[in-house]
Each structure stands twice: as structure tokens, then as C-alpha cells.
């Protein structure tokens, strides 16, 4: 049996987009591996030699099928978390990579397109949903997910208020 020595492995560098539209709705995604009550912001890993800014726009295009996203700001709040052992092993089996967890960079993103143009990447995403801030906590149910998202949203709240009042 393979012994996991997580303190020897790096964190996978990833990005998440807190996507807001002009109606002040937030876009969340449900990945194929998630249970029915589990959701996240869209995003993914940063490729080698890729900047976080490029990574978030690439991931949004891949997962949501649109280029109508505009980066507003990058959060200064770092967040990292440990993966359960089964996730570490699954990642190793699929991609030959060993990571102990993820280190996330959050971005505030304005969606400047039409909702109808969004086409999910069916190989990764099973559903998307637009929801208001007051309901986000019901969907961000992973450990520390909502508390971290709330800190980031509080940090960028003035920017959120500004962009929903500014035409695309």
C-alpha cells in the first residue's frame, strides 16, 4: 500500500472566480464528483508557466463555454486546504501528480454576457446556478468553504457594489 506523507508534497496552485452579473447574482458550479448539496465557484488549476489571471480566464472558458468574463480584482486573502487521502490517491492514479491539497487565489469576475450563452463542460460540471449572496451559504458547504468565501466577499464588497452599477 502506498504511504502518504503529505508534508512532503506541495499544494496544487488553483484559482476560483467569484462571478457576479449585473443583477448581483453569483454563479456557482456543481462538479460531477459533488453530492447534490455541494457547490463551488468555477475555477481550477494553474498550469506550469501560467499566471493566475490567465488561468482563471482559461478555466472559465473551459468550464462555462464563454469568454465574456472580466477580471475586476484579485483577493489578497490566501486560502489553502488539505485534501483527504482518497483525493490525493485519485489524483496520483489519474495524473501521476502528488499534492497535499490546494492553495487558492480568488478573483472577482464580472460576467458581461448573456446567461443563455453559458455551456457547461459536461466532462467536469453537472450543473450551474445563479444565486444571490444571501443564499450562498446553503451551497458552499465544504469545510471552511463558506467562511472563507465570506471573508473574500467582504474584502471585495465595494468592488461588487461598483460593478453591478456599471454597465458592461
Secondary structure, DSSP 8 states (H G I E B T S, - for coil): -----GGGSEEEEEEEEEEE-TT-EEEEEEETTS-TT--B-EEEE--TT--HHHHHHHHHHHHHS---EEEEEE-S--EEEE--HHHHHHHHHHHS--EEEEEEEEEEEEE-S-GGG----TTTEEEEEEEEGGGHHHH--STTHHHHHHHHHHHHHHHHHHHHHS--
